[in-house]
Amino acid sequence: MALRVDFPSYRRDVIFRCFKWDPQVGDVCTISDHACVLTAASASRLSRLAEALARETMQLEAAALERPDLHAELGIPRSLRRVLSRAHGPGDSQLRVMRFDFHPTLDGWAISEVNSDVPGGFAESSALPQLAASYVPGARPAGDVAQALVSAVSERLGSRKRLALVHATAYADDRQVMEFLASRFAPAGFHCALIAPDHLRWDNGRAVSIAHGQEGPIDSIVRFYPAEWLPALPARSNWPEYFATPTLSCNPPSAVLTQSKRLPLFWDRLGVPVPTWRSLLPETRDPRDAPWRHDDTWLVKPVFGRVGEDIAWRGGVARKTWRRTLFRVYASPRHWIAQRRFASRPLTTSGGPRHLCIGVFTLNGRAAGFYGRISSLTVIEKQAQDIPVLVSEARSR
């Protein structure tokens, strides 16, 4: 539904209150003037599905960790494979935040992927719905992911602890995420060190910050730096310790195994029943075993792609892009997957038809909040708009 707001004022509130510092990609504003209002029944169904997916995903991850023979086929970089094959820290004791991306289709809900390593959307699933709910009578936010994370860390550690918010400090997009989380952790009594991943050192495996003015032991790590990027850090950082540290972490880097979009190729070999994944994920194949080059009902996507980057199908991208994709997939097929395209069901808005993605967050297996994006394109990519997801308080008949 369209928000009845003075949009320039609303946009300003989103920038400053919801930490959306640069709500523009090229000429496109990435803040929607609409809200997505779900029925309580729909919200409950999506939450149940996400929780089932989270259980299955953790079982898959545990099984994949014990199968180093499959890690190369998952597209895991060689340097990470060496670390994953060694003894590692207790994953069950760490915090796990995941985001499952759902899409309404002509055949019901479908899922495109899980962001199980460093999911984005904390402010958009916490502060943005709270702001939008003040303009939508009879609707409420569908959870608060950031507050759930603060509560989970507090329950494990208590307050007055030192928290490392690890991110690529040169990028404003990443910084705004961590500034938002710091704004939630600080009132709960945490000292937040916003640092780069190579600002951590290790004392008997435990994390210690060496960042200027923020030196000292770290009680918990919240990482917003993809695990597959860790090998690019200087050797002096001893980055493999991220995989073994007993310091409470969200998320442990072993999540890279389930971040790989090639994992569905090995469900059967891992011996883990995944009925929810099978019912929601479109058919997924190795690109060498799918007709994507000639059949436009198939697409290809990179194993560790994010924000819809580099997704391509015949006739769906510019010819130059298509030729480049053909070469890249041919050169490195283990870094790609092929997937059947689903028929996205567009929503009717005042600006025309829009395609919706609802990311459902889970924290330690429990649904914690919703994150929404809409686009005039069928692929939800970097130019898509953030849309607050609310739940109707009206009773269903």
C-alpha positions in Angstrom: 0.0 0.0 0.0 1.1 3.6 -0.7 2.3 5.5 2.4 0.5 8.7 3.0 3.6 10.7 3.8 5.4 13.9 2.7 8.0 11.8 0.9 11.0 14.3 1.2 10.4 14.3 5.0 10.0 10.5 5.1 13.1 10.1 3.0 15.1 12.3 5.4 13.8 10.3 8.3 14.9 7.0 6.6 18.4 8.5 6.0 19.0 9.7 9.6 16.8 7.5 11.7 17.1 4.3 9.8 20.8 4.7 8.8 20.1 4.6 5.0 22.8 7.2 4.3 23.0 7.0 0.5 19.5 6.0 -0.7 20.4 6.4 -4.3 21.9 4.1 -7.0 22.6 6.2 -10.1 19.3 8.0 -10.8 17.2 5.6 -8.8 15.9 6.3 -5.3 16.2 3.1 -3.3 13.5 4.1 -0.7 10.0 3.0 -1.6 7.0 5.2 -0.9 5.0 2.0 -0.2 4.7 -0.5 2.6 4.2 -4.2 2.3 1.4 -5.3 4.7 1.1 -9.0 5.2 -1.9 -10.8 6.8 -1.0 -12.4 10.1 -1.6 -15.8 8.4 1.0 -15.0 5.7 3.5 -13.7 8.2 3.1 -16.8 10.3 3.5 -19.1 7.3 6.7 -17.4 6.2 8.1 -17.5 9.7 7.4 -21.2 10.0 9.0 -21.9 6.6 12.1 -19.9 7.5 12.4 -21.7 10.8 12.2 -25.1 9.0 14.7 -23.9 6.5 17.1 -22.8 9.3 16.9 -26.2 10.9 17.7 -27.9 7.6 20.5 -25.5 6.8 22.3 -26.0 10.0 22.1 -29.8 9.5 23.5 -29.4 6.0 26.3 -27.2 7.3 27.3 -29.7 10.0 27.3 -32.5 7.4 29.3 -30.4 4.8 31.9 -29.5 7.4 32.7 -33.2 7.7 33.0 -33.6 4.0 36.1 -31.7 2.9 36.1 -33.8 -0.3 33.1 -31.7 -1.4 34.4 -28.2 -0.6 36.1 -27.6 -3.9 32.9 -28.5 -5.8 31.1 -26.0 -3.5 33.3 -23.3 -5.0 35.1 -22.7 -1.7 38.5 -21.0 -2.3 41.6 -23.2 -1.8 42.9 -21.1 1.2 39.5 -21.6 2.9 39.4 -25.2 2.2 42.6 -25.8 4.0 41.3 -24.0 7.1 37.9 -25.8 7.0 39.6 -29.2 6.9 41.4 -28.5 10.2 40.0 -28.7 13.7 37.5 -25.9 14.3 35.7 -24.2 17.1 32.3 -25.2 18.5 29.8 -23.9 16.0 26.8 -24.9 18.1 27.8 -22.4 20.8 27.9 -19.4 18.3 25.1 -17.1 17.3 23.6 -17.7 13.9 21.7 -15.0 11.9 20.4 -16.0 8.5 18.1 -14.4 5.9 15.9 -16.5 3.6 14.7 -14.7 0.5 11.1 -15.5 -0.5 9.3 -14.4 -3.7 5.6 -14.6 -4.5 5.2 -16.5 -7.7 2.3 -17.8 -9.8 2.6 -21.1 -8.0 2.9 -19.8 -4.4 6.0 -18.8 -2.4 9.5 -19.7 -3.8 12.9 -19.1 -2.3 15.9 -17.9 -4.3 18.7 -18.3 -1.7 19.8 -18.1 1.9 22.2 -15.4 3.1 23.8 -17.5 5.9 27.2 -15.8 6.3 26.8 -12.0 6.5 23.1 -11.2 5.7 22.3 -7.5 5.3 19.1 -5.6 6.1 19.4 -5.1 9.9 18.1 -1.5 9.9 15.6 -2.2 7.1 14.1 -5.0 9.2 14.2 -3.1 12.4 14.1 0.7 12.3 12.4 1.1 8.9 9.2 -0.9 9.8 9.0 1.0 13.1 9.1 4.3 11.2 6.6 3.1 8.6 4.1 1.7 11.1 3.4 5.2 12.4 1.9 5.9 9.0 -0.1 2.7 8.6 -3.0 2.3 11.1 -3.8 -1.2 12.0 -0.4 -2.6 11.2 2.7 -3.4 13.2 6.4 -4.3 12.5 7.0 -8.0 11.9 9.8 -8.3 14.6 13.0 -6.4 15.3 16.1 -8.3 14.1 18.6 -5.9 15.7 16.9 -6.0 19.1 16.8 -9.8 18.9 20.5 -9.9 18.3 21.2 -7.5 21.2 19.1 -9.7 23.5 20.8 -12.9 22.4 24.3 -11.5 23.0 23.2 -10.0 26.3 21.8 -13.4 27.4 25.1 -15.1 26.6 27.5 -12.5 28.0 25.6 -10.0 30.2 26.2 -6.3 29.7 29.3 -4.1 30.0 31.1 -6.3 27.4 33.3 -5.3 24.4 31.8 -6.0 21.1 33.8 -5.9 17.8 31.6 -4.9 14.8 33.9 -6.1 12.0 33.4 -4.7 8.5 35.1 -3.3 5.4 35.6 0.2 6.9 36.2 1.9 3.6 32.6 1.3 2.4 29.9 3.6 3.6 27.2 0.9 2.9 28.9 -1.4 5.3 29.7 1.3 7.8 26.0 2.3 8.1 25.1 -1.2 9.0 27.5 -1.3 11.8 26.7 2.2 13.0 23.1 1.1 13.2 24.0 -2.0 15.3 26.2 0.1 17.5 23.3 2.4 18.2 21.3 -0.6 19.4 24.1 -2.3 21.4 25.4 0.8 23.2 22.2 1.6 25.2 22.3 -2.1 26.4 25.7 -1.3 28.0 28.1 -2.6 25.3 31.3 -0.9 24.3 31.3 -1.2 20.5 34.6 -1.2 18.5 33.8 -0.5 14.8 36.9 -2.1 13.2 38.3 -3.6 10.1 38.8 -7.4 10.0 42.6 -7.1 10.2 42.3 -5.1 13.4 41.9 -8.3 15.4 44.7 -10.3 16.8 44.5 -13.5 18.8 45.6 -14.3 22.4 45.3 -18.1 22.9 42.6 -18.0 20.2 40.6 -15.2 21.8 40.0 -12.0 19.9 41.9 -8.8 20.8 41.5 -5.4 19.1 44.6 -3.5 18.0 42.6 -0.6 16.5 43.9 2.8 17.6 41.9 4.0 20.6 39.9 0.7 20.7 42.6 -1.6 22.0 41.8 -4.5 24.3 40.2 -7.9 24.6 37.0 -8.5 22.7 34.1 -10.5 24.2 32.0 -11.0 21.0 32.5 -10.5 17.3 29.7 -9.5 14.9 31.2 -9.9 11.4 29.9 -8.1 8.4 32.7 -9.1 6.1 32.2 -12.1 3.9 34.2 -15.2 4.8 35.4 -15.7 1.3 37.1 -12.3 1.5 39.2 -13.3 4.6 42.1 -14.8 2.7 42.7 -11.4 1.1 43.7 -10.0 4.6 47.4 -9.5 5.4 49.1 -12.7 6.7 50.0 -10.9 9.9 46.3 -10.8 10.8 46.3 -14.6 11.2 42.8 -14.6 9.7 42.3 -18.4 10.0 41.8 -17.8 13.7 38.3 -16.5 12.8 37.4 -20.1 12.2 38.6 -21.5 15.5 38.2 -18.7 18.1 36.2 -19.4 21.2 35.2 -15.8 21.2 31.4 -15.6 20.8 30.8 -14.9 17.1 28.0 -14.0 14.8 28.4 -15.6 12.4 31.2 -18.2 12.5 33.0 -18.2 9.1 32.1 -21.9 8.5 28.8 -20.4 7.4 30.5 -20.0 4.0 29.6 -23.7 3.3 25.9 -22.9 3.3 26.4 -19.5 1.7 27.6 -21.4 -1.4 24.7 -21.6 -3.9 26.1 -24.9 -5.1 25.1 -26.7 -1.9 21.8 -28.0 -3.4 23.9 -30.1 -5.8 25.1 -32.2 -2.9 22.0 -32.6 -0.8 21.7 -36.3 -1.6 25.4 -36.9 -1.0 25.3 -35.2 2.4 22.4 -37.5 3.5 20.4 -34.8 5.2 16.6 -34.7 4.6 15.7 -31.2 3.3 11.9 -31.4 2.5 11.4 -27.6 3.0 14.3 -26.7 0.8 13.1 -29.1 -1.9 9.6 -27.7 -1.9 10.7 -24.1 -2.2 13.9 -23.8 -4.2 13.7 -24.0 -8.0 15.6 -26.8 -9.7 19.3 -26.2 -9.3 22.1 -27.8 -11.4 25.7 -27.5 -12.3 25.9 -25.2 -15.3 27.6 -28.0 -17.2 24.4 -30.1 -16.8 21.7 -27.5 -17.7 20.5 -26.0 -21.0 20.8 -22.4 -19.9 22.9 -21.3 -22.9 19.9 -21.9 -25.2 16.8 -22.1 -22.9 15.6 -18.8 -21.4 13.7 -20.7 -18.7 17.1 -21.2 -17.0 19.4 -18.6 -15.5 23.0 -18.7 -14.1 24.3 -16.9 -11.0 27.6 -16.8 -9.2 28.2 -19.1 -6.2 29.0 -16.2 -3.9 27.0 -13.4 -5.7 25.1 -10.9 -3.6 22.4 -8.3 -4.3 21.4 -10.0 -7.5 24.8 -9.3 -9.1 25.8 -11.1 -12.3 22.5 -13.1 -12.6 22.0 -13.7 -16.3 19.8 -15.6 -18.8 19.4 -15.7 -22.5 17.6 -12.6 -23.7 17.5 -11.2 -20.2 20.8 -9.2 -20.3 22.6 -7.1 -22.9 24.4 -9.1 -25.6 27.9 -7.9 -24.4 27.0 -9.0 -20.8 25.7 -12.4 -22.1 28.9 -13.0 -24.0 31.0 -12.2 -21.0 28.8 -14.5 -18.8 29.3 -17.4 -21.3 33.1 -17.0 -21.1 33.1 -16.7 -17.3 30.9 -19.8 -16.7 32.9 -21.8 -19.3 36.2 -20.8 -17.6 35.1 -21.5 -14.0 32.0 -23.6 -13.9 32.4 -24.5 -10.2 32.0 -20.8 -9.4 28.4 -20.8 -10.9 25.1 -22.6 -10.7 22.2 -22.9 -13.1 18.7 -22.5 -11.8 15.2 -22.7 -13.3 13.5 -19.3 -13.4 10.3 -18.9 -11.4 7.4 -16.9 -12.6 7.4 -13.9 -10.2 3.9 -12.6 -9.5 4.1 -8.8 -9.7 2.2 -6.6 -7.2 0.1 -3.7 -8.3 1.3 -0.4 -7.0 0.6 3.2 -7.9 3.9 3.3 -9.8 3.0 0.2 -11.8 3.7 -3.5 -11.4 6.5 -4.3 -8.9 8.3 -7.6 -8.0 8.7 -8.4 -4.3 11.3 -10.1 -2.3 10.7 -10.7 1.5 13.8 -11.7 3.4 12.9 -13.6 6.6 15.6 -13.4 9.3 16.2 -16.2 11.7 18.3 -15.9 14.9 19.4 -19.3 16.3 16.6 -20.9 14.3 13.8 -18.6 15.4 12.1 -16.1 13.1 13.2 -12.6 14.1 12.0 -10.1 11.5 11.2 -9.3 7.8 13.1 -7.4 5.2 11.5 -6.3 2.0 12.6 -5.1 -1.4 10.7 -4.3 -4.6 11.7 -3.7 -8.2 10.2 -3.1 -11.6 12.6 -5.9 -12.7 12.1 -9.6 -12.0 15.6 -9.7 -10.5 15.9 -8.0 -7.2 19.3 -6.3 -7.6 21.1 -3.2 -6.3 18.6 -0.7 -7.8 15.6 -2.4 -6.0 13.9 -0.3 -3.4 13.7 -1.0 0.3 10.1 -1.5 1.4 9.1 -1.9 5.1 7.2 -5.1 5.8 4.4 -4.8 8.3 1.7 -7.2 9.6 -1.9 -6.4 9.6 -3.5 -6.5 13.1 -7.0 -7.2 11.6 -8.3 -10.6 12.4 -8.5 -13.1 9.6 -11.9 -14.7 8.9 
